[in-house]
Amino acid sequence: MAGSSQAEVLKAEGNALFVQNDFSGAYKKYTAAIKLDNQNAILYCNRAACSFGLNRWGLDSFPCSVSLYSTPH
């Protein structure tokens, strides 16, 4: 549970960087959060959005898709 709450802190930090168009910094925060909570599909999607912002098309689209399909709806 502690890893999940720390992942949420990192996600919030990533979100703050993302809105400032610091896609590289946000990418690093989301990656760190994924290491703590690899079941959170939103983290993968946020990181994929950073890849698009960095013009690295498709780099994270597969992990994002897999996490969305494996998340209960």
N, C-alpha and C positions, 0 to 999 in steps of 0.2 A: 504494500500500500504506500509506503514512503516513496518508492520509486515513481509511482504513478503521480503523486502530488508534486514531486520535483519535476516530473515531465510536464505537468500543467504550468509550472512556473516558467520553464524553458519555452513552452509554447507561447505563453503571454509575451515573453521577451522577444521571441521570433515575430509575433504579430506586430509588436511595436516597431521593430526594424523593417518589416515588410511595408508598412504604411509610409515609412520614410524612404521607400525605394532602395533600401540597403538589402538587396536580395542575397548577396553573398553572406552577410552576417546572419540574416534570417535562416538561410539554408543550414548554416552551422548549428544554430539553436535547435532547429527541427531535427537535425540528425542526432544531436545529443539527446533530445527528448525521445526519439525512437529507440535509442539504446536502452532507455529506462522503461519504455512502454511500447513494445513492438506490436501490440494488438490494437492500437489506436489509429484507425483509418484516416482520421482527420490530419494527423501529423504527416502521413505519407502524401496526402493531397496538397497540404500546405507546402511541403518541400518540393513537390512537382511544380507548383505555381512559381516558386522561386527559380526553378530551372528554366521555365519559360521566360521569366524576367531577365535571366542571364543569357538568353538565346541559346540555351542548351536543350534543344527540342528533343523530347522523347527519353531523356536520360532517366527520369523517374516515373514515366507513365506506366510501366509494367508493375512496379511495386504498388503504385497507387491503385491500379485496377484490381490487382489481386486482393489488396486489403479491403476494398469496397465490396467485392464479391464474397469475401469470407466473413464480413461483418453481418450479424443478424439484423434483419430489418423489422 
